[in-house]
């Protein structure tokens, strides 16, 4: 935050501090009196930046208030008053629906279940078996938080009324950026094309340096020191909703068409991007270079928002633990089979094996043949357990300790795992809630008066029911033989990609660089092809949706189900889905040889 304020000109600094899990974790810590309820780094950034934003008249809008935005706003107001600065502080709330939850649970669904899951209306999606377990066992799995995703309108009201620093709770990631643009240009709530463009701009810059070189699939083409001290992104938003993504001069990293495409394709639901105040159709989005570290984004179409928004419900989901063990060299698969048999046998003897919800023995890596060092020959096993009862989950560690001295040849690892203990799970249930049930508001604090000014904004004036998500194979696929001779190589030799988590699902966006390459990609990358490329990771419980974005030469997938109930309680090592794209890029496929030659010429 301080760097953004000091390294060059900006008008508004926005910040997205809330990963999907953050609100649940903050709610648990606040309930246990081990946390404030807001994000500590948001407070630290504001405290460091107060003097310079006061001098330069820069606005700050962040969602670092988490489950207690009022508390952080009052803390910031204290700092402002102590320094005698000319800054007005406000906070946005209304996202906390815990006081209304019991009532809502009786009204939000016409089904047998009292809450509608975000994917519950799609009959083709199989939800995880324990998705509704917290409703069946409320005493064991009490709800910690229920926060609706808010849009931009309350923030804009605060800016319109002179607020300089606005602390938000669970507003959607891009809402602060939409609000800043709508305030700057005086947009109306019905300016959906403009609002949609700002929504995409917010999506592009919300994840720190993800658009300036971090998490970038094309990084292998650049020296490692390119990615040191990367600059944070800036969105120059135009009055028509288009934007230019850039960064401050002199900072590390870079902004290119490829980095912007990668970030655009991160954590999407498909070709319709949703916010509480607008829907953005990105099927015909266009991304072009305007020179060094400047990329223009256009072609976004806006529509009224849906009548519902996401309601993130967090609950005490039981306990989990993991034990990491190393095996070196010869016969690794047999060694892991011994380890698994020993632990399972002891748990069966003790009567706890069948009482665990999840027990997995995950084999990670493959030892290098004819290794030149012990590390090259070492892989590890991740023993992962999950259950409702801490003692039952803890029996996994005890079983491993009990059989420790019967281990396979050469077992090694960090012996702190002898202390592996169950840790609480924050369970996650993404529900739908009518926007008419939300009292979204902004409160402007006044250092000279004990009475703050509170303005409620009401629900959106115009909404539009969501259509079923598009899901299609390519139109007029070309014969793969028409692309000439092929060579078996990793698809990542010609394809860049990004993936991420959306609740229990993983999204995957893939793109190429030329029209001919795209004709091949869209013809080659079918839903069945992705299933095949997932190999042993594919399950028939999963479901795939596929769309295309032809102007950026991209194919996009959503794989429903791999993350179970979601990041907080997923048993996957890659619980955020970030590594999925790189796994797919590493799979060998028959690639037209001429495309490989084109990519080699760029190195």
N, C-alpha and C positions, 0 to 999 in steps of 0.2 A: 504493500500500500504506500509506504513512504517513498519507495523508488518510483512508483507511478506518478506520484505527486511532484517529485523533484527532478526527474531526468528529462522532462520535456512537457509540452503543453497538453493538458487534458481539462475537460469541463466537468466530468462526473467520474468518480471512481466507484465501480460496483464490485461486489465480491460474493461468490457462492461458496459458503462454508459447510453446506449440509449434504453429505453423501446420504444415500437412502437410509443407512443405519444410524446416522449421527443423532437424530431426534430420539430414537429409542434408547440409545446408550445414555444420552444426556438426561432423559426422563428418569431412568433407573438411578443414575448417580444423584440426581436432585432428591429423589425419594429417599435414598439412603443417606442423604446429607454429606455426600462425598464430592459434590460438584455444585456449581452455581446455577446450572440450567442454561447457560449460554456458552459460546465457543471462546476459549481463552485467547486464542490467536487473533480473533476479531477485535477483542478489547485491546490487546497489545498493539495491533496495527493502528487502530484509531488513536490511541494514546500517543504513539510516536509521531503521528501525522497531524495532530490538531493544529499546531502553530502554523505549519506551511499551508494547510487548507484554509485556515483563517486568512492568511496573507493573500493567497491566490484566489480566494473565493471559489474553491472547488467543492462540489457537492459529493457526499458519500452516501451510498445506499448499499447495505449488506444484509444478508439473511443470517448473520452470525448470532442473532438473538435466540435461535433454536427454540427451546420450550419456555424461555422466560425473556422475551424481547423487552418487556417493560423494565426488568431488572438491569439489563445492559444499558438501556437508554438512560435510566436514572443515574447509573454509574458514569456514563459519558457526560451527562449534564453536570455532575459534580466536578469533573475535570475541567469542563468549559468554564464553570463559575469560579473555580480556584484560580484559573489563569486569566480570568476577566476577558474572555474572548467573545467576539461578536458572532456567535453561532447559535442557531436554533436547532434543537434536538427533538426528534419525534420517533414514535415506534408504530409499527403495524401489527395488529393482532386480529383475532377472529378465527384463526386456523385451528385453535384448540377446541375440539368437540367432545372432550371427555365428559363435561357436564351434561351433554345432550345424548351421549352414546346409547344409553339404555332405551331412550325414546326412539332414536334412529334405528336401533336394531329391530324394532318392531315395525318399521315403516319402509325400510330401504329395499325390501325385496318381496316379490310375490311368490317366491319359491319357498321350499320348506326351510331353507336356511335364513337366519335373520339378517345376513349381510350378503351383498352381491360382490363376489370377487371380481377384480379388474378383468380377468379372462373368463369369468364364469358364464358369460353369454355366448361363448364360442363352443359349440357342442363337439368340435373336433379336437379341443385341447383337453388333455388329461391332467388335472391338478394333482399335486403330490398327495400321497395317501393321508398325511397328517395335516393337511391344509387347514381343516376346521377343528383340529383337536383342542384348541384353546377355548372353543365354544362348548365343547363336550365336557371339559374338565376345568371350569372357571376357578375352582378353589386352588388347584395345583398350578394353573397357568393364568394368573391374573393379568388383566390388561394394564399396561404402563402408560400408554399415550395413544391418542387418536387425533391426528393432525391433517387437516385438509390442505391441499395445494392451492394457494391463492395466486391471483394474477397481478396485474400492474396498477389497477385503478386506485386503490388506497394510497399507494406510494405516490402516484401522480398528484392526488389531492394534497398530500403533504408538501410536495415540491411547489405546487401552485400557491400554497399558503405561506411560502417562505422558509420551509424547513431546509436546513443545510446538511444535517446528518440524520438519516432515517435507518432505524434498526428494525429488521423484520424477523419474524419467526419463519414458519414453513411456507414461504412463497416459493413458487416454482423457480428453478435455477435461472431462467432467462428473464423473469419478471422485472428485476431491477433495471435491466437494460431497456426493455420495452417502455417502462415508466419514464426513464430518462429521456428517451427520444420523443415520446408523446408529450412530455412537459416542454421540451425544448421547442418543438414545432407547433405545439397547440393542437395536436391531432384529436379528432373526435373518436368516441367509442366505436363508431361505424366505419372508421378508416381501416378496413380489414387488410387490404393489400399492404399498406404501410406498417400496420402492427405486425403482420406476419413476417415482413422483412426484418423488423427489429427483433422479433422472436428468434429468427435464424441467426442474426448477429449476436444475440445473447448466448445462443447455443454454441456458437463458434468460440467465444472468448471466456466461457464460464469455467473451464477446467484448467486454470492456471496456464502453464506453458504447453498444453497439448496441441496448440495450433502454431506454436513457434519452434517446434522441433522435438518436444517430448513425446514419448510413446509413438514414435514415427517409424512406420514400416520401411521407409526408404533411407533410414539413417546409415545403412551400410555403404552408401555411395559417398559419404563425407568423413573427414578426419574426426576422431573422437573428441578432440578439443573444441569442435564446433558446438558441442552440446554442453559446454560449461558456462555457468552464469547466464542462462537463457533469459532473455527479456520477456516480460509479460505482454500479452496482446492488447491491442487497442482497436476498437471498432469505430470508424468514422461513418456515422449513419447519415444518409441523405434524406431529404424531405419526402422522397418517393418510397422510402423504405429500403432501397439498395444500401449496401455498405461497402467500405474498403477496410480490410483487415490489415493491420500494420503493427509496428512496435517502435519503441524509442530507439533512436540512433545510438550506436555504441554499445548496445547490449548484445549478449550472445544469442545463439540460435538464429533462425531466419523464418520468414513467412514466404511460402511459395504456394503455387496452385496445388501441389501434392499435399502439403501440410494442411491446407484448408479443406481439401477433399477428405482427407483422413478424419479430421475432426467433425466435419459435417456428418459422416457416416457412423459416428460414435453414439451408441445408446439410442438409436432410433426405433420407433415402432413400425416403420414402413415408410411410405411416401407421404403420409399425413402426420405432421408434427403438432401435438396438442398442447394448448395452454388453457387456463381457465377463462381467458378473455378473447382467444382467437385460435383458429385452426390454420396451419400453414401447409399448403400443398407444394411440395418440393420436387415433384416429378420432373418438372422442366427447369430446375434451377441451373444457372449458368455461373461458372467460376473462371475468371480470366486474370492474367497478370497485367499489372499496370507499372511494372518495373521492380527494382530491388525492394523487397520487403513490403510490397503493396499488391494486394489481391482484391479484385472487385467481384462482388457477389450480387447477382440479380436473378430475375425470373421467378421469384416466389409469389404465389397467389394466396390471398387470404380469404377466409370465410368465417361466419359467426362461430362462436365456441359451442361446445356441447352443453346441454343442460346439467350435466353432472361433472364432477371433478374427482380426482383421486383422493381417497382418504387413507392415509398411512396409519395402520393400527399396529402397535408393538405390544408384546406381551412376554411374560416370563416363560420361555420355551423349554425349560429343562436345563440339562447340563451336557457339556461335551469335553473331550480331552483328546490329545494326540501324543503319540510317542514316535520319535524318529530314530531309526536304527540304520547302521551302515553295513553293507556286505562288500567284500573285496574279492575280485578275481574270479577264480574258477567255480563253475557250477552254481552261479548265483540263483537261478530259478529254483533249484533244489533246496538251497539254503533258505529261501523265503518260504518255501512249502513247509519246511521243518518248523520255522518260527510260527507260522500260522497254525499248524496242527497243535503245537504245544500250548499256545494261549487258548485256542478254542477248547481243547480237551480239559484244561483246568477250569475254565468258566462253566463248561457243561457239568463237571464234577460238583462245582459249588452251586449249581442251579441258577446262575445269573445270565447264562448265554441267551436264553429265549426272552429275557426281560429287558434286553437292550433294544432300542428302536433302530439303531444303526450300528453295525460293526463292520469296518472295512479294513483290509490289509492291502494298501495301495503300493504297488511296486513302481518306483520312480527312476527312470533312466535305464540305460543299457551299457554295460562295461565295454570299454574299447578293447578290441582284439590286439594282442601283442603290445600291451601298454608300455609306455616309456616312463611312467611314474605311477605310484600307488593311487594318487587321486584320479588318474585316467581310468583306473580299474575299479573305482568305487561307485556304487549306486546306493540308494537308500529306500527303506520301507517306511511308510507313514501308516501307523496303526491309528485309526480314527474311530471313536465311539461316541454315541449320543443316546440320551435317555432322559426320562422324567425324574429319576431318583439319583441323587449324587452318589450314594453308596453303591448302587448298582453300576453306575458308570465308572466309579473308582475301582471296582473289582477288576477292571481290565489292567490297570497299572499293577495291582497286586498279583494278578496272574502272571504278568510278565516278570515281575520281581521274583515270584516263587519259582519260576522256571529259568531264572537268569543263568545259573551255572550249568544248565543243560543245553546251552546255546550251540548254534552251528559253528563250523570252523571259521575263525577269524572275525567274529562279530565285533564291531567297534562303533564308537559314537561318543557323543557328549553325555557324560554320566549325570548331568543335571536332570535327564529324563527319568532318573530314579525317583524324582520328586513330582512327576507329572500328576497333577490333581485336576479334578473336574472344575470347569469354570462355567458361570451362568451363560445361557443362550438368551439373546434377545430375539424372540420370534417376530416374524413380519407377515402381515396380511394386508395386501393392497386392495382396498374396497372402493366402491363407487358411492358418492353421496350427491344428492341434489344441491345445486348451488343456492337454492332458495332457503336452505337450512343454515347457511353461513352468515354470520354478522361481521363481515370484513370492515375494518375501520382503521383510521390513523389517528393517533393522539399526539398533539404537539405540546411539549412541555414548556413551561414558562418559569424561568429562574426567579422572577419577581412576584410570582403568584402561586399559591398552593393548588390552584384549580387549573388543570390542563384543559386544552380544547380537544374534544373528540368528535370526529366526523365519520359517520357510517356511510358506506358507498352503495349498499344494497347489491343484489345479484345483477348479472349482465342484463341489459335491456332486451337484447336479441340473442336467441340461441338457435341451434340447429342440431337435430338428432344426428348421432353418428351413424354413418353407413358401415356395413361390414367392411373390414379391411380388404384391400385388393390383394389378390394372390394369383399369380399367373406365370406360366412359362412364356418364353419369348415367342413373338409372332414371326412367322416366316423364318424359322431357323435355317442356317446354311449348312450344307453337308460338310462335316468336319474334314472329309477327304479333299474338299476344294481348296484347302489352305496349304496343300503341298506336303512334302516330307516332314516327318515329325521326329523329335528326339525326346526320350524320357528324361525329364528334369523336374525339380521342384517347381510348382506353379508360381511360387514367389519370385522366380527369375524374371517373370514378366508382369506379375500382378501385385499391386500394393493393396493393403487392407487394414481395417480396424474393426475391433469387436468390443462389446461391453455387456453389462448386465442390465436387464429390465425385469426386476422382481425375480421370478424363478426362471427367466428366459435369457437367452444369449442372442444378441444381434450381431450380424456379420455383413460388412460392406466391402465389396471388392471392386477395383477399378483398374483400367489400363490407360495407355497414352495415345493410341491412334485409332482411327475409325475401323481399320482392318482388324486390329487386335480386339476391338469391341465386338465386331461381328462374330469372331471366334468365341470370346468370353461368354456372350449372351447365349450362343448356341451350345456351348460346352457345359456351362454351369447351370444345370437343371437341379431341381429338388432331389431327384434320385442320385445325381452325381455327388451332391453334397453329402447325402447319406453314406454313399460308398466311401467318400474321402474321410468321413469321420471314423470309419473302421470299427474297432472294438468299442469305441465310445458311443456308437449309435444304439438307441433303445427304441423298440417299437412303441413305447409309451410316449415318445416325443412326436411333435408335429412341426412341420416347416411351412412358413409363408415366404413367398418370393415376389419381388417387384423389380422394376428397372428404372434407372435415371439416365436416359440416353445422352443428354447434353454434357454430362460429366463422365460418360462412358463407364457407368457403374451398374452392378447388380447387387441387390440387397436381400438378405435373408433374416428371418427371425426363427430361431429354433426354440420351441416351447418345451420347457421341462427340465433341462439339465441341471439347473441350480436349485431344484427342489422348492422349498418354501422361500428361498431368497438368500441373499448374501450373508445375513447374520447367522443362519443355521445351515448353510450348505456344507455338505461333506466334501465337495470338490476342493482339491488343492488350489485350483484357479477359481476361487469363489466369486471373483468379480468378472469373470469371463474375458479378461483383457488378453490372456494368452491364446484364446481360441483361434483368432485370426492368424497368429504366427504358426500355430500348429497346422492349420489348413495350408498356409503358404509353403510349409515344408514337405507336403505330400507330393510324391512324384506322379506326374501325369504326362501323356503324350502332347508335347507343345510343338506347334509349327516351327520348324528350324529357323525360318527367316525372322520370326519374332525374337528368338533368342539372339540372333545376330544383331538385330536392331538395338536390343538392350545392352549388349556387350559394347557396342560402339559408344554408348553414353558414359561408360566408366572411365 
